């Protein structure tokens, strides 16, 4: 699924979420920004992806489907020396930014590392500003943003 960086988020829902920007939704049929990023950014992105606790979890829409990289077919698993295994391509990463969110597929880290994807500066800045000790849950945020729109869309009054 391709979305232009910074476009209003609408992945898999019948409406747009104006408080959420899509970042890093790439495919082989569309051009994307290439460039180098600091290693600190990649390390922090991995830390955010791999940190999932009761109080901190920036994953949303887990198992919305398992998507390998559209460019090379790889990028699903990452093995660490301690035996921990991370699966990419099975959720979205929602990073707080200002009063809204930046939503990216978890494969974004693979795109950065292996395909030289250069995310927009606002995404890099937002990732670097994430406090993994904070209390935050992206799935709760997603559901909170969707609930009133779903209610409007599927209201029994409207279905009569």
DOKOL-134490 format. One record per residue (C-alpha): residue number from 1; residue in three letters; y, z, x. Coordinates in steps of 0.25 Angstrom, whole numbers. Each point is the difference from the previous one (the first is absolute). Example, Ala and Ser with C-alpha at 12.3 -4.5 7.8 and 13.67 -1.06 7.14 Angstrom:
<sites>
<site drenvo="1" base="ALA" Y="-18" Z="31" X="49"/>
<site drenvo="2" base="SER" Y="14" Z="-2" X="6"/>
</sites>
This chain:
<sites>
<site drenvo="1" base="UNK" Y="0" Z="0" X="0"/>
<site drenvo="2" base="UNK" Y="13" Z="-4" X="6"/>
<site drenvo="3" base="UNK" Y="14" Z="6" X="-3"/>
<site drenvo="4" base="UNK" Y="13" Z="-2" X="7"/>
<site drenvo="5" base="UNK" Y="4" Z="12" X="8"/>
<site drenvo="6" base="UNK" Y="10" Z="8" X="-8"/>
<site drenvo="7" base="UNK" Y="-4" Z="-6" X="-13"/>
<site drenvo="8" base="UNK" Y="-2" Z="9" X="-12"/>
<site drenvo="9" base="UNK" Y="-14" Z="6" X="-1"/>
<site drenvo="10" base="UNK" Y="-9" Z="-5" X="-11"/>
<site drenvo="11" base="UNK" Y="-14" Z="-1" X="6"/>
<site drenvo="12" base="UNK" Y="-10" Z="2" X="-11"/>
<site drenvo="13" base="UNK" Y="9" Z="5" X="-11"/>
<site drenvo="14" base="UNK" Y="6" Z="-8" X="-11"/>
<site drenvo="15" base="UNK" Y="15" Z="4" X="4"/>
<site drenvo="16" base="UNK" Y="8" Z="2" X="12"/>
<site drenvo="17" base="UNK" Y="4" Z="13" X="6"/>
<site drenvo="18" base="UNK" Y="14" Z="-1" X="5"/>
<site drenvo="19" base="UNK" Y="0" Z="13" X="8"/>
<site drenvo="20" base="UNK" Y="-11" Z="-6" X="9"/>
<site drenvo="21" base="UNK" Y="0" Z="-12" X="10"/>
<site drenvo="22" base="UNK" Y="-12" Z="-8" X="4"/>
<site drenvo="23" base="UNK" Y="-1" Z="0" X="15"/>
<site drenvo="24" base="UNK" Y="-11" Z="-7" X="9"/>
<site drenvo="25" base="UNK" Y="-8" Z="-8" X="-11"/>
<site drenvo="26" base="UNK" Y="-4" Z="-11" X="8"/>
<site drenvo="27" base="UNK" Y="-9" Z="-12" X="-1"/>
<site drenvo="28" base="UNK" Y="-3" Z="-13" X="8"/>
<site drenvo="29" base="UNK" Y="8" Z="-9" X="-9"/>
<site drenvo="30" base="UNK" Y="13" Z="6" X="3"/>
<site drenvo="31" base="UNK" Y="9" Z="2" X="12"/>
<site drenvo="32" base="UNK" Y="3" Z="15" X="4"/>
<site drenvo="33" base="UNK" Y="9" Z="6" X="11"/>
<site drenvo="34" base="UNK" Y="-6" Z="1" X="14"/>
<site drenvo="35" base="UNK" Y="4" Z="10" X="11"/>
<site drenvo="36" base="UNK" Y="-3" Z="12" X="8"/>
<site drenvo="37" base="UNK" Y="1" Z="14" X="-5"/>
<site drenvo="38" base="UNK" Y="0" Z="13" X="8"/>
<site drenvo="39" base="UNK" Y="-13" Z="7" X="2"/>
<site drenvo="40" base="UNK" Y="6" Z="13" X="-6"/>
<site drenvo="41" base="UNK" Y="1" Z="-8" X="-13"/>
<site drenvo="42" base="UNK" Y="-15" Z="-5" X="0"/>
<site drenvo="43" base="UNK" Y="-4" Z="14" X="4"/>
<site drenvo="44" base="UNK" Y="8" Z="7" X="-12"/>
<site drenvo="45" base="UNK" Y="-5" Z="-11" X="-10"/>
<site drenvo="46" base="UNK" Y="-15" Z="3" X="4"/>
<site drenvo="47" base="UNK" Y="3" Z="15" X="-1"/>
<site drenvo="48" base="UNK" Y="6" Z="-2" X="-14"/>
<site drenvo="49" base="UNK" Y="-12" Z="-8" X="-4"/>
<site drenvo="50" base="UNK" Y="-10" Z="10" X="5"/>
<site drenvo="51" base="UNK" Y="7" Z="12" X="-5"/>
<site drenvo="52" base="UNK" Y="-5" Z="3" X="-14"/>
<site drenvo="53" base="UNK" Y="0" Z="15" X="-4"/>
<site drenvo="54" base="UNK" Y="2" Z="7" X="-13"/>
<site drenvo="55" base="UNK" Y="15" Z="1" X="3"/>
<site drenvo="56" base="UNK" Y="3" Z="-13" X="7"/>
<site drenvo="57" base="UNK" Y="-6" Z="-14" X="-4"/>
<site drenvo="58" base="UNK" Y="8" Z="-13" X="0"/>
<site drenvo="59" base="UNK" Y="-12" Z="-8" X="-5"/>
<site drenvo="60" base="UNK" Y="2" Z="-5" X="-14"/>
<site drenvo="61" base="UNK" Y="-10" Z="-9" X="-8"/>
<site drenvo="62" base="UNK" Y="-12" Z="3" X="8"/>
<site drenvo="63" base="UNK" Y="-11" Z="-10" X="-1"/>
<site drenvo="64" base="UNK" Y="8" Z="-10" X="-8"/>
<site drenvo="65" base="UNK" Y="-9" Z="-9" X="7"/>
<site drenvo="66" base="UNK" Y="-5" Z="-2" X="15"/>
<site drenvo="67" base="UNK" Y="8" Z="-11" X="7"/>
<site drenvo="68" base="UNK" Y="-3" Z="-5" X="13"/>
<site drenvo="69" base="UNK" Y="11" Z="-6" X="9"/>
<site drenvo="70" base="UNK" Y="3" Z="-14" X="-6"/>
<site drenvo="71" base="UNK" Y="3" Z="-5" X="14"/>
<site drenvo="72" base="UNK" Y="-13" Z="5" X="8"/>
<site drenvo="73" base="UNK" Y="-9" Z="6" X="-10"/>
<site drenvo="74" base="UNK" Y="0" Z="13" X="8"/>
<site drenvo="75" base="UNK" Y="8" Z="13" X="-1"/>
<site drenvo="76" base="UNK" Y="-9" Z="8" X="-10"/>
<site drenvo="77" base="UNK" Y="-4" Z="12" X="9"/>
<site drenvo="78" base="UNK" Y="6" Z="7" X="12"/>
<site drenvo="79" base="UNK" Y="-9" Z="9" X="8"/>
<site drenvo="80" base="UNK" Y="6" Z="12" X="8"/>
<site drenvo="81" base="UNK" Y="-6" Z="7" X="12"/>
<site drenvo="82" base="UNK" Y="-2" Z="13" X="-9"/>
<site drenvo="83" base="UNK" Y="-9" Z="-8" X="-9"/>
<site drenvo="84" base="UNK" Y="10" Z="-1" X="-11"/>
<site drenvo="85" base="UNK" Y="0" Z="-13" X="-7"/>
<site drenvo="86" base="UNK" Y="12" Z="-6" X="-8"/>
<site drenvo="87" base="UNK" Y="-2" Z="-11" X="-10"/>
<site drenvo="88" base="UNK" Y="12" Z="-10" X="-2"/>
<site drenvo="89" base="UNK" Y="2" Z="-10" X="-11"/>
<site drenvo="90" base="UNK" Y="-4" Z="10" X="-11"/>
<site drenvo="91" base="UNK" Y="13" Z="6" X="-4"/>
<site drenvo="92" base="UNK" Y="15" Z="-1" X="1"/>
<site drenvo="93" base="UNK" Y="9" Z="8" X="9"/>
<site drenvo="94" base="UNK" Y="13" Z="5" X="-8"/>
<site drenvo="95" base="UNK" Y="10" Z="5" X="10"/>
<site drenvo="96" base="UNK" Y="13" Z="8" X="-5"/>
<site drenvo="97" base="UNK" Y="13" Z="-8" X="2"/>
<site drenvo="98" base="UNK" Y="13" Z="6" X="-5"/>
<site drenvo="99" base="UNK" Y="-2" Z="2" X="-15"/>
<site drenvo="100" base="UNK" Y="-12" Z="-9" X="-1"/>
<site drenvo="101" base="UNK" Y="-12" Z="-5" X="7"/>
<site drenvo="102" base="UNK" Y="-5" Z="-11" X="9"/>
<site drenvo="103" base="UNK" Y="-14" Z="-5" X="-4"/>
<site drenvo="104" base="UNK" Y="-9" Z="-7" X="10"/>
<site drenvo="105" base="UNK" Y="-15" Z="-3" X="1"/>
<site drenvo="106" base="UNK" Y="-7" Z="9" X="10"/>
<site drenvo="107" base="UNK" Y="-3" Z="-13" X="7"/>
<site drenvo="108" base="UNK" Y="14" Z="0" X="5"/>
<site drenvo="109" base="UNK" Y="-4" Z="8" X="13"/>
<site drenvo="110" base="UNK" Y="-10" Z="-11" X="3"/>
<site drenvo="111" base="UNK" Y="10" Z="-11" X="-3"/>
<site drenvo="112" base="UNK" Y="10" Z="7" X="10"/>
<site drenvo="113" base="UNK" Y="-11" Z="2" X="11"/>
<site drenvo="114" base="UNK" Y="-8" Z="-12" X="-1"/>
<site drenvo="115" base="UNK" Y="9" Z="-11" X="-6"/>
<site drenvo="116" base="UNK" Y="14" Z="4" X="6"/>
<site drenvo="117" base="UNK" Y="6" Z="3" X="-14"/>
<site drenvo="118" base="UNK" Y="14" Z="6" X="1"/>
<site drenvo="119" base="UNK" Y="3" Z="8" X="-12"/>
<site drenvo="120" base="UNK" Y="14" Z="1" X="-5"/>
<site drenvo="121" base="UNK" Y="9" Z="11" X="7"/>
<site drenvo="122" base="UNK" Y="0" Z="8" X="-13"/>
<site drenvo="123" base="UNK" Y="-15" Z="2" X="0"/>
<site drenvo="124" base="UNK" Y="0" Z="3" X="15"/>
<site drenvo="125" base="UNK" Y="11" Z="11" X="-2"/>
<site drenvo="126" base="UNK" Y="-7" Z="5" X="-12"/>
<site drenvo="127" base="UNK" Y="-13" Z="2" X="7"/>
<site drenvo="128" base="UNK" Y="6" Z="7" X="12"/>
<site drenvo="129" base="UNK" Y="7" Z="9" X="-9"/>
<site drenvo="130" base="UNK" Y="-12" Z="5" X="-8"/>
<site drenvo="131" base="UNK" Y="-4" Z="14" X="2"/>
<site drenvo="132" base="UNK" Y="-15" Z="2" X="-1"/>
<site drenvo="133" base="UNK" Y="2" Z="15" X="-2"/>
<site drenvo="134" base="UNK" Y="8" Z="-3" X="-13"/>
<site drenvo="135" base="UNK" Y="-6" Z="2" X="-14"/>
<site drenvo="136" base="UNK" Y="-1" Z="-14" X="-6"/>
<site drenvo="137" base="UNK" Y="-10" Z="-8" X="-8"/>
<site drenvo="138" base="UNK" Y="2" Z="-15" X="-2"/>
<site drenvo="139" base="UNK" Y="-10" Z="-2" X="-11"/>
<site drenvo="140" base="UNK" Y="8" Z="10" X="-8"/>
<site drenvo="141" base="UNK" Y="12" Z="-7" X="3"/>
<site drenvo="142" base="UNK" Y="-6" Z="-13" X="-4"/>
<site drenvo="143" base="UNK" Y="-5" Z="6" X="-13"/>
<site drenvo="144" base="UNK" Y="13" Z="6" X="-3"/>
<site drenvo="145" base="UNK" Y="8" Z="-13" X="1"/>
<site drenvo="146" base="UNK" Y="-10" Z="-8" X="-8"/>
<site drenvo="147" base="UNK" Y="-2" Z="10" X="-12"/>
<site drenvo="148" base="UNK" Y="13" Z="-2" X="-7"/>
<site drenvo="149" base="UNK" Y="-2" Z="-15" X="1"/>
<site drenvo="150" base="UNK" Y="-14" Z="0" X="-4"/>
<site drenvo="151" base="UNK" Y="4" Z="8" X="-12"/>
<site drenvo="152" base="UNK" Y="11" Z="-10" X="-4"/>
<site drenvo="153" base="UNK" Y="-10" Z="-12" X="2"/>
<site drenvo="154" base="UNK" Y="-11" Z="6" X="-8"/>
<site drenvo="155" base="UNK" Y="7" Z="9" X="-10"/>
<site drenvo="156" base="UNK" Y="-7" Z="0" X="-13"/>
<site drenvo="157" base="UNK" Y="13" Z="-3" X="-7"/>
<site drenvo="158" base="UNK" Y="1" Z="-13" X="8"/>
<site drenvo="159" base="UNK" Y="-15" Z="-4" X="-3"/>
<site drenvo="160" base="UNK" Y="2" Z="0" X="-15"/>
</sites>
